[in-house]
Amino acid sequence: MQDRKTTFIPVESLLTHFMEVVPPLRKKDAMDESNRCLYCYDAPCITACPTGINIPQFIKRMAQENMKGAATTIMDANPVGASCARVCPTEQLCEGACVLNDASKPIMIGMLQRYATDWAIENNEVLFKPGEYNGKKVAIIGSGPAGLSTARELARKGYKVTIFEAKELAGGLNTYGIVSFRLPQSIALWEVDQVRRLGVEIRTSTCIGKDIQPQELMGEYDAVVLAIGMGNVPDLGIEGEELTGVYDAIELIEDTKSKELDDRFIGSRVAVIGAGNTAIDAATCSKRLGAVNVKILYRRTENEMSAYPFEYEFAKQDGIEFRWLVAPKRIIGEGRVQKLECIRMELGEPDASGRQTPVPIPGSEFTLEVDAVVKAIGQTRHLELIEAFGLSHSHGVIQVQQDTFQTSQAKVYAAGDCIFEKGQGEAMVVEAAQQGKLVAQAVDRDLMTDADSEEIAS
Amino acid sequence: MADLRINLAGIESPNPFWLASAPPTNSGYQVMRAFEAGWGGAVWKTLGEPIINVTSRFAALHYNGQRVAGFNNIELITDRPLDVNLKEIYETKKRFPNHTIIASLMVEPSQKKWHEIVKQVEAVGVDGLELNFGCPHGMAERGMGSAVGQQPDLVRQQTEWVKEVAQTPVIVKLTPNITDIRYTARAAAQGGADAVSMINTINSLMGVDLDSWNTIPHVDGKGAHGGYCGPAVKPIALNMVAECARDPLIGIPISGIGGISTWKDAVEYLLVGATGVQVCTAAMHHGFRIVEDMIDGLNHYLDAKGISSVRDIVGKTVERYSDWGHLNLNYKIVARIDNDTCISCNKCHIACEDTSHQCIERVPDETGKVRLIVREEDCVGCNLCSIVCPVEDCIEMVEIRTGEPPLTWNERQAALTKPDSKTG
């Protein structure tokens, strides 16, 4: 094993594998492309964007070399617009809706958005101002896309906002959960900084339920917003899961964004279980950490996987192998992973969601020689915290009223992945950002109505 | 292949594409390169008393990412000694006897000076003369160029002086910086000019630097108006050529100049009455080689139309160009939108709604897709929707039969004022 590691690349050179893969547009590219935009009236790209960015407007401003105006249009609608420029499935959203799909080729909206927000980052722009303090305080738990978005909107309305973040750095998924070569951490941290500069206090390394109890928050703040996202990957529930060399995909990706890159995968063979976007990220991450062979094992087929087409394409470019209709059965090894026993599957009857249920084919077991197994079969919920707040939930999904984002507790709201239920839209960063805006509106509506009635009463 | 030869007031040329008198025709080296590339003729950079130029000299208008929609300059006439230019004209003509060389001339408004220079340039074998009554900057301040071209009397008088000694055809180049160019064109004809050429450049200030607040271009912090040319001036120039071509008081051939960048532009000039064209900005933007594409495009166009000589298209549009008072008031067209090729950018809708006659409606069909429908009874046939539509041929302007006989404004007014129309 040691020999094999030294045969391959030195660990220092791994760093280059984690640099952003897609190069930015050059100035001429950006100018040509922005001038190509038709500036549609009632443009379908705006409707297709969950945050409703006025896309023709920001592109027109770019074409007029008003970069600050362009960046402001983007970030006004989407507080994590710089991250979304990189991680949004644009061909399903804005670019998919571009009218030029029917005449030539769609405008590269994501790349233009990245160009404009990069400009703001490079020029240290602070794009928004806090509103005049209105005497109300709001606590937000979690500083991911939904939490940041809520905080930004409330701060602009004049609320005193405090974000509580369990991790050392703010930004949540964008800071820790998306591979650096797609979304560099500096981008997410800039978005955090934009929110911080509005006077929002971000208390990192502060875990609600441990360092501060929910009751304290509910007592001290006029409203509490849960934007706590999801947890780690659940267990596979098979033998051998405790062996060294079994990884949680979320933790693996987080390690590459928060620690020095190490040689754990150099020269190794990795099996990733699952075929969502996190599985793809974990697979490409493993490859870039020096793995010689990375296989994605999925119990269904290409047609059922939840990874975006561009993620799938990216993984194939990175040399990731895909094994469809295969499920892990047992991880074998003495102390550390040596083999993975798998079984072949076939698709059976459709389940409640309409997807065909995979069924094992008896006697089809086979064994793969692997050095590591990465689990990427979904994410757990922060059940303990949800219950500590006494919120109604369904299997860890916080139940909220559709328009108000109000939980079963009057002063407590929730947004983002923690209210995301399978089969209801997509757990996208851009969706969480929009929910943050909506929950901020709901909180404002409720607190200001209260304030009005108090005034009338006195 | 069609016959591309032209004959402009007795000046023969292998094709209608000449380089205008400007930086591209500054020297023998350049004009020889141009002839090698295929240009039929060249009007030499204006000869006269050598001047002193400034730096910088040029600036351009870029539009929505496209370079050089318009161009201006504050360069003066040739800054090289006359004898050097004459020697190079002689050498060039000797090497390219079948190509056309015209000497552009500008001297002080004196009969003697004009006589001298005409004799000098004709002695080296030029095919014709072009009197520069158009240059709008610098030289005009000294009583030459457009200072002459803005006064019909001066145009006539100085043309006459030239004609007193000229052996070769005389073209008078006119300035557009005037209320009605026909007056100076008529003056040139009265002075005996064999042809007119138009337009010279239009007075212009290209821009202002938003950071330094200097003009663009500027010379050590100061600017002065320049002469504007390039694609953006074509419609202005085309109108002037067309107006002169249909004016019976002018009646001499026209060499068309102004924003010609492609063979299509050239064909348009010929159709409205130019016998040949002169080009500058396009060559300055792309080099001499663009003439190959102009010749090729013109050839294919003529072949496709079954026209054997380029001379046969000259002036074909003249009779179709008139005054507003002769337009048929009973002709009606309306917009029809092809919803199969429509990409739903809604540009036609908002243009009509905000700035025209509010007759394009957005109507959801049974599938929920919004279709754009023209309320034809309210459509005035203005063309705006089809202009802003990014899809070629998606919006068609179709004729609606009104059943009314043609009636022009002039006819209508004449009928109203007839005595018997009142009595019935």
HADDOCK unambig.tbl for C-alpha pairs under 7 A between the chains (distance, minus, plus):
assign (segid A and resid 31 and name CA) (segid B and resid 65 and name CA) 6.50 0.50 0.50
assign (segid A and resid 32 and name CA) (segid B and resid 65 and name CA) 5.89 0.50 0.50
assign (segid A and resid 35 and name CA) (segid B and resid 64 and name CA) 5.70 0.50 0.50
assign (segid A and resid 35 and name CA) (segid B and resid 65 and name CA) 6.36 0.50 0.50
assign (segid A and resid 40 and name CA) (segid B and resid 345 and name CA) 4.67 0.50 0.50
assign (segid A and resid 40 and name CA) (segid B and resid 346 and name CA) 6.07 0.50 0.50
assign (segid A and resid 40 and name CA) (segid B and resid 347 and name CA) 5.93 0.50 0.50
assign (segid A and resid 41 and name CA) (segid B and resid 345 and name CA) 6.22 0.50 0.50
assign (segid A and resid 41 and name CA) (segid B and resid 346 and name CA) 5.26 0.50 0.50
assign (segid A and resid 41 and name CA) (segid B and resid 347 and name CA) 5.84 0.50 0.50
assign (segid A and resid 41 and name CA) (segid B and resid 350 and name CA) 6.60 0.50 0.50
assign (segid A and resid 43 and name CA) (segid B and resid 345 and name CA) 6.66 0.50 0.50
assign (segid A and resid 99 and name CA) (segid B and resid 343 and name CA) 5.42 0.50 0.50
assign (segid A and resid 99 and name CA) (segid B and resid 344 and name CA) 6.51 0.50 0.50
assign (segid A and resid 99 and name CA) (segid B and resid 345 and name CA) 6.21 0.50 0.50
assign (segid A and resid 102 and name CA) (segid B and resid 343 and name CA) 6.04 0.50 0.50
